[in-house]
């Protein structure tokens, strides 16, 4: 090869290497929308951060790549800092692309919005080792501190949630696995109860919608829209799948000895040991150790139920519970009846 040609080729290779370092195995297009003010590292391994640089919350940056297929870090360009190319943890934000799949032009990196032209990335179905937290509320206790919202001001003794657990949400774990492919505007609307009604309605089959309105009374305040945007988008591409499978789990819980224990002790105090024993009775020895009983102001407000595995229609909760990690819990509280103290 001619000497000048070697110089040109060598310079080109050096230029590429300076943008996409050896640690970056996968090139990406689009932009990175920061959701947290996370550190931006020059080196992942050494955790070096010249200038103590952090990405700015809700700011878009040009996305260059990621460190591997199942990435822990994104490689981004941050104009105005030296060096400009930095690594940021994938949990700190979103990889977004334009609806036609082309690269998003973010200009100088200070703008870029997640508007209606952004599509959500495909979400794979839960794997065999996926972890979840099913949050099941005891609605009368929740309503003691939320008396003004529609589902609480309208609650009466004969309504389903007066004597059954209500669906709060099904949350993919670990904590921080949320807002998948969600735009800045969607997140802004979701984070305030007063603006959740401006989010697009959740599209469900008629039967699923009827059941959800019964088991999730918070849908009266658009909790269904909030839970779908924050958590459901990390569970499935389909709101129907997300809520149908959440409702199936709630049906198993409300058909168990746990619900019977609560319904038989309205107005009385229950301990974590009693609640866990009821889980063991229905779902098998050790199931109760996967449940955190949450209390506030002397009332049992919620159950946090750890689950692990592939959730599909009619998956036995027993299997999901016994595969999950045990959790600490020691509260005791009264099973609140309908009505405000």
C-alpha positions in Angstrom: 0.0 0.0 0.0 1.3 3.5 -0.8 2.6 5.3 2.2 0.1 8.2 1.8 -2.8 5.7 1.6 -1.6 4.0 4.8 -1.6 7.4 6.5 -5.2 8.2 5.4 -6.5 4.8 6.4 -4.8 4.9 9.7 -6.2 8.4 10.4 -9.7 7.1 9.6 -9.4 4.2 11.9 -8.1 6.4 14.7 -11.1 8.7 14.2 -13.6 5.8 14.5 -11.8 4.5 17.6 -12.0 7.9 19.3 -15.8 7.9 18.9 -16.5 4.3 19.7 -13.9 2.9 22.1 -13.0 -0.8 22.4 -15.2 -1.2 25.4 -18.2 -0.4 23.2 -19.3 -3.5 21.4 -22.6 -2.3 19.9 -23.2 0.8 17.9 -26.6 2.6 18.5 -28.5 5.3 16.7 -30.9 7.8 18.2 -30.5 9.7 21.4 -30.3 9.2 25.2 -32.9 10.9 27.3 -31.6 11.3 30.8 -34.1 10.7 33.6 -31.7 11.1 36.5 -28.6 13.3 37.1 -26.2 10.4 36.9 -22.3 10.6 36.6 -20.9 10.5 33.1 -17.7 8.4 33.1 -14.7 8.5 30.8 -13.9 4.9 31.8 -16.4 2.3 33.0 -13.8 0.1 34.7 -11.9 2.9 36.4 -15.0 5.1 37.0 -13.0 8.2 36.1 -15.0 11.3 35.6 -12.9 14.4 34.6 -14.7 17.5 35.7 -17.2 15.5 37.8 -19.7 15.7 34.9 -23.3 14.5 35.3 -26.0 14.2 32.7 -28.9 16.6 33.3 -32.3 15.3 34.0 -34.7 15.3 31.0 -32.0 16.4 28.6 -31.3 14.6 25.4 -27.8 13.5 24.2 -26.5 12.0 21.0 -26.3 8.2 21.5 -23.2 6.5 20.1 -23.3 2.9 21.4 -23.5 0.6 24.4 -20.8 -1.6 26.0 -22.4 -5.0 25.2 -25.6 -6.6 23.9 -27.1 -6.8 27.4 -25.7 -3.4 28.3 -24.8 -1.9 31.6 -23.8 1.5 30.1 -24.6 3.7 27.1 -21.9 5.7 25.3 -23.1 9.3 24.6 -21.7 12.6 23.3 -21.9 15.6 25.7 -20.9 18.8 23.9 -19.2 21.4 26.0 -17.2 18.9 28.3 -13.8 17.3 27.8 -13.7 14.6 26.8 -17.1 14.9 25.2 -17.7 11.1 24.8 -18.9 9.6 28.1 -20.4 6.4 29.6 -23.6 6.6 31.6 -25.5 3.8 33.3 -28.5 2.4 31.3 -30.8 2.7 34.3 -30.3 6.5 34.2 -32.4 7.1 31.1 -34.0 6.0 27.9 -32.8 5.1 24.4 -35.2 6.7 22.0 -35.4 6.8 18.2 -37.7 8.5 15.7 -40.8 6.7 14.6 -39.2 5.8 11.2 -36.2 4.3 13.0 -33.7 7.0 11.8 -31.2 8.7 13.9 -32.6 11.6 16.0 -30.8 14.9 15.3 -30.2 16.5 18.7 -28.1 19.4 17.4 -25.7 20.5 20.1 -27.0 18.0 22.6 -28.8 20.6 24.7 -32.3 20.1 23.2 -34.1 17.1 21.9 -37.6 16.2 23.1 -39.4 12.9 23.4 -42.4 14.0 21.4 -45.2 12.1 19.6 -42.7 11.0 16.8 -41.0 8.7 19.3 -41.9 5.0 19.5 -41.3 2.7 22.4 -38.6 0.1 21.9 -39.9 -3.5 21.7 -40.3 -5.1 25.1 -39.5 -8.8 25.4 -41.9 -10.9 27.4 -41.0 -11.8 31.0 -38.3 -14.5 31.1 -38.1 -17.5 33.3 -35.9 -15.7 35.8 -37.7 -12.3 35.7 -38.6 -10.7 39.0 -41.7 -8.7 39.9 -43.4 -7.1 42.8 -47.2 -7.3 43.0 -48.5 -4.4 45.1 -52.0 -5.2 46.5 -53.7 -2.4 48.5 -56.2 -2.6 51.3 -58.2 0.2 49.9 -60.0 1.5 53.0 -56.7 2.1 54.7 -55.3 3.9 51.6 -58.4 6.1 51.6 -57.9 7.3 55.1 -55.2 9.7 53.7 -56.8 10.2 50.3 -60.4 11.0 51.2 -60.9 13.6 48.5 -60.1 11.5 45.4 -63.0 9.9 43.5 -62.4 6.2 44.4 -62.2 7.1 48.1 -65.1 9.5 48.3 -67.4 7.0 46.6 -66.3 3.9 48.5 -69.1 2.0 50.3 -69.3 -1.2 52.3 -70.8 -3.2 49.5 -68.2 -2.4 46.9 -65.6 -5.0 45.9 -62.6 -3.2 47.3 -64.2 -2.8 50.8 -63.5 -6.5 51.5 -61.0 -7.6 48.8 -57.5 -6.5 47.9 -57.2 -3.8 45.2 -54.6 -3.8 42.5 -52.0 -1.1 42.9 -49.6 -2.4 40.3 -47.4 -5.1 38.9 -43.8 -3.8 38.9 -40.9 -5.4 37.0 -37.8 -5.5 39.1 -35.2 -4.4 40.1 -36.4 -1.0 41.2 -35.6 1.5 38.5 -36.9 -0.7 35.7 -39.6 1.7 34.6 -40.6 4.4 32.1 -39.6 2.1 29.2 -39.7 4.1 25.9 -41.8 6.8 27.6 -41.6 10.4 26.3 -40.8 13.3 28.5 -44.4 14.6 28.1 -45.9 11.3 29.1 -43.8 11.1 32.2 -44.6 14.7 33.1 -48.3 14.0 32.8 -48.1 10.7 34.7 -46.2 12.1 37.7 -49.1 14.4 38.8 -52.5 12.8 39.7 -54.2 16.0 38.4 -52.8 15.6 34.9 -53.0 11.8 34.4 -56.3 12.1 32.7 -54.5 13.8 29.8 -52.6 10.6 29.1 -54.1 8.5 26.3 -56.7 6.0 27.6 -55.4 2.5 28.1 -56.8 0.3 25.3 -58.3 -2.9 26.8 -60.9 -5.5 25.8 -64.3 -4.8 27.3 -64.1 -7.7 29.7 -60.6 -6.7 30.9 -61.7 -3.1 31.3 -64.8 -4.1 33.4 -62.6 -6.3 35.7 -59.9 -3.7 36.0 -62.4 -1.0 37.0 -63.6 -3.4 39.8 -60.2 -4.6 41.1 -58.4 -1.3 40.5 -60.7 1.4 41.9 -57.9 3.9 41.4 -58.7 3.8 37.7 -61.3 6.4 38.6 -58.3 8.8 39.1 -56.5 7.3 36.1 -54.2 5.1 38.1 -54.4 2.6 35.2 -52.8 5.1 32.9 -50.1 5.9 35.4 -49.2 2.2 36.1 -49.2 1.4 32.4 -46.9 4.3 31.5 -44.5 3.8 34.4 -44.4 0.0 34.9 -46.4 -1.7 32.2 -44.2 -0.4 29.4 -41.4 -2.4 30.9 -43.5 -5.5 31.1 -45.0 -5.8 27.6 -45.8 -4.0 24.4 -49.5 -4.7 25.1 -51.5 -3.1 27.9 -54.0 -5.9 27.5 -51.4 -8.5 28.3 -50.1 -6.4 31.2 -53.4 -5.9 32.9 -55.0 -9.3 32.0 -52.0 -11.1 33.7 -52.1 -8.6 36.7 -55.8 -9.3 37.2 -55.2 -13.1 37.0 -52.7 -12.8 39.9 -55.2 -10.6 41.9 -57.9 -13.2 41.3 -55.7 -15.8 42.9 -54.9 -13.6 45.8 -58.5 -12.6 46.4 -59.5 -16.3 46.2 -57.0 -17.3 48.9 -56.9 -17.8 52.6 -55.2 -14.4 52.8 -58.3 -12.5 51.6 -60.4 -14.7 53.9 -58.2 -13.7 56.8 -58.6 -10.0 56.1 -62.4 -10.2 55.4 -62.9 -12.0 58.7 -60.9 -9.5 60.7 -62.1 -6.1 59.5 -61.6 -3.8 62.4 -59.2 -6.1 64.1 -55.4 -6.2 64.3 -53.4 -8.7 62.3 -49.6 -9.5 62.6 -47.2 -10.2 59.8 -46.9 -13.8 61.1 -50.7 -14.3 60.7 -50.6 -12.9 57.1 -47.7 -15.0 56.2 -49.3 -18.2 57.6 -52.3 -17.5 55.4 -50.0 -17.3 52.3 -48.4 -20.6 53.3 -51.8 -22.2 53.7 -52.9 -21.4 50.1 -49.6 -21.2 48.2 -47.3 -23.5 50.0 -44.8 -23.5 52.9 -42.4 -20.6 52.7 -44.7 -18.5 50.4 -45.4 -16.0 53.2 -41.7 -15.3 53.6 -41.9 -13.6 50.1 -44.4 -11.1 51.3 -43.9 -7.7 53.0 -46.8 -6.5 55.0 -46.8 -2.7 55.0 -48.4 -0.6 57.7 -48.9 3.1 58.3 -50.6 4.9 61.2 -51.5 1.6 62.8 -53.3 0.3 59.7 -52.2 -2.4 57.2 -52.1 -0.5 53.9 -50.6 -2.9 51.4 -49.0 -6.2 50.6 -45.8 -6.2 48.6 -45.6 -9.7 47.1 -42.3 -10.9 45.5 -42.7 -13.0 42.4 -40.2 -14.7 40.1 -40.7 -16.4 36.8 -42.5 -16.2 33.5 -46.0 -14.8 34.1 -48.6 -16.1 31.6 -52.3 -16.6 31.6 -53.2 -18.9 34.5 -49.6 -19.1 35.9 -50.0 -20.5 39.5 -49.0 -17.8 41.9 -47.6 -20.6 44.1 -44.8 -21.2 41.6 -44.0 -17.5 41.3 -43.9 -17.0 45.0 -41.8 -20.0 45.9 -39.2 -19.0 43.3 -38.9 -15.5 44.6 -36.5 -14.1 47.2 -37.6 -13.9 50.9 -38.1 -10.4 52.3 -38.0 -9.0 55.8 -41.3 -7.8 57.4 -42.5 -7.3 61.0 -45.4 -4.8 61.0 -48.8 -5.3 62.5 -51.9 -3.2 62.0 -55.6 -3.0 62.0 -57.7 -4.1 59.0 -59.5 -0.9 58.3 -63.2 -0.9 57.5 -64.8 1.5 55.0 -65.3 5.0 56.4 -63.1 7.8 57.6 -61.9 8.1 61.1 
